[in-house]
Amino acid sequence: MSSPIKVTMPLPPSVNRLWNTTRSGGMYRNPKYQAWREQAAWVLASQIKGKRVTKFYSLTLRATAPD
């Protein structure tokens, strides 16, 4: 069995604040949400660099409240 891959991600903004609406009723991503997505992608890429999952895997997700 291979060693586990542990990844620590930044906390996302509140779900209620992910989208904004335009005056005409259209929707777009909140800039804070977009910034978090970009930051999370870079954090993830830096933490898993050189690691690969080549077979079936088990995922355990642990979420904790911020300090």
N, C-alpha and C positions, 0 to 999 in steps of 0.2 A: 504494500500500500504506500502511495506517495505521500509526501508531507502536505499539510493543508496550505492553502493560499489565503492569507488574511488581508483584507482590504479595509481601510478606515476612510469613510467618505465624509465630506462636510454636510452639515444639516441643510436641507432645502428650505426655501421660504414656505410659509403657510399655504396650504392647498387653496384657501380662499383668495390668495393673492397671486396665483399663477397666470391669470389671464386678465387683460384689460379690454374694454369695449370702446369702439369708436362712436362718434355721434350718429353715424348712420346704422349702427347696430352690428358692425363687423367686430371680429375678435382678433386680438394679437397677444403674443406672449409679453408679460410684464418684463421690463428691462432687468429687474433684479432676478427674476426667474431665468432669463436667458444668460445672465452673467453666472448664475449658479451652475447651470448646465455646462457651460464652457469650463468653469473651474473644476467641476466634478469629473469631466472627461480627462482633463490634464492630470488630476490627482490619481485617477484610476490607471491611466496609462503609465504613470511613473511608478506606481506600486506593483504592477504586474509585468513590468518589462522583463522579457526573457523567460517568462513562465507560460506554459501551455497546458491546456486541458485536452487530452487526446482520447479519453474514454468516457464512459458514463460517470456522472459525479453526483454527489449529494450536496445540497446547498443549505446552509444554516444561516439565517438572518437574525442578527441581534440588534435591536434598536434601543438606545438609551436616551433618556432626557438630557438636555444640555445642562451643564453645571450652573 
